Amino acid sequence: MHNLTSTVRVVQNSPTSIDVEYGSNILTINYHSLFLEVFAKLTQCTTGMSGLCGTCDYNKDNDFVISSGSTVSMTDITQHTINTNYANYWRMGTNVGSGFKYEFDGLTEPQNTNGNTFVLAFNGSGAYTSQLENLFGTNGDATIQVKFAANSATGLILAYYKQTSVSIYLNGTVHILWGDVKIDTDYTAQMGVWYQVSLTYTHSTNNLIIYILTNGGMQWWKQLTVQTTALLTGGTFKVADWKDNAPIVFQHFNGRIAEIQTWKTSLDIYRIMYTSKTLLTKQFTDLTSLWIFSKGYNYVALDIINHYQLIIPSKDVYWWPSDLVTDGNPPSTPENETLKVVSERKCREYFMESSIPSVCGQLGEASFTILL
């Protein structure tokens, strides 16, 4: 702690965070590798402020800052953005009670979130990873898992490709493509319901087991023998869409995808059921990649094990608050959480959990970010 004056002092919270305290006002500055985050808690923020939970200076024309750094006045937003550009793509739902709730092509922005993490919502485009090494066991054993909630009955959910490929997709029912072997599970996924599909492969016996689970438990499973070793190291994931060099013609996936994870072992049924309902963290030594979409920057989502990149297109893919029900506690916010996560989290905490008037009346805080 360092006293600058009799009323102003600096308190170091960590090697990358300090508080500047002056009276009952606190200015928190967090250093990150690419930016500074500044969080101001000001006593002047009261119910008498004119802006929407903005800069606390009673000026509603500088509350909204776009990516270029320019401000947009409240008048322009009301008359132009909402009534034209915004209204072209989004519509306010009816019978939502207090707060706002918007809908877009079958996707509904939740009025409240459970705070677990985010998922990715796909509506016409897909994502892909960087090259992935050492995802599977040296003995050839492997497990691939993905959670999805579909808005249509067709589309690629997840594919792994290196010379040959393994794909999970919808074509009326849930299908698996293992090398050249096409497997129709005859199981129909209900729209909007979260499912986990797990593929476990034992190399010594060529056994492939397919599991389909919901939060209510096991829905379908099957064991079969496959001859193709399709999971070669050094491949990439294709998520929700695959056009170039695809083994078959896939439709793009419309819906949400969450919790993509791989293991270097063939999980048994007990661990499959555990992972279907528990939010995982890094503590499992056999876990080789895990995307829970709590870590990323710009158009990149990082897995929390090895920081493998999932490249997200600039349109038709959205970071979406998770409504997955899990038994585990939400992961703690990492010290180096990135700009996109910070902005998404704070926006949803402040504006989605209650109506704007009640938030602004009680919040008493404002935050902004300075890019370096």
Secondary structure, 3 states (H helix, E strand, C coil): CEECCCCEEEEEEECCEEEEEECCEEEEEEECCCEEEEEEECCCCCCCCCCCCCCCCCCCCCCEECCCCCEECHHHHHHHHHHHHHHHHCEECCCCCCCCCEEECCEECCCCCCCCCEEEEEECCCEEECCCCCCCCCCCCEEEEEEEEECCCEEEEEEEECCCEEEEEEECCEEEEECCEEEECCCCCCCCCCEEEEEEEECCCCEEEEEEEECCEEEEEEEEECCCCCCCCCCEEEECCCCCCCCCCCCCCEEEEEEEEEECCCCCHHHHHHHHHCCCCCCCCCEEEEECCCCEECCEEECCCCCCEEECCCCCEEEEECCCCCCCCCCCCCCCCCHHHHHHHHHHHHHCCCCHHHHHHHCCCEEEEEEC
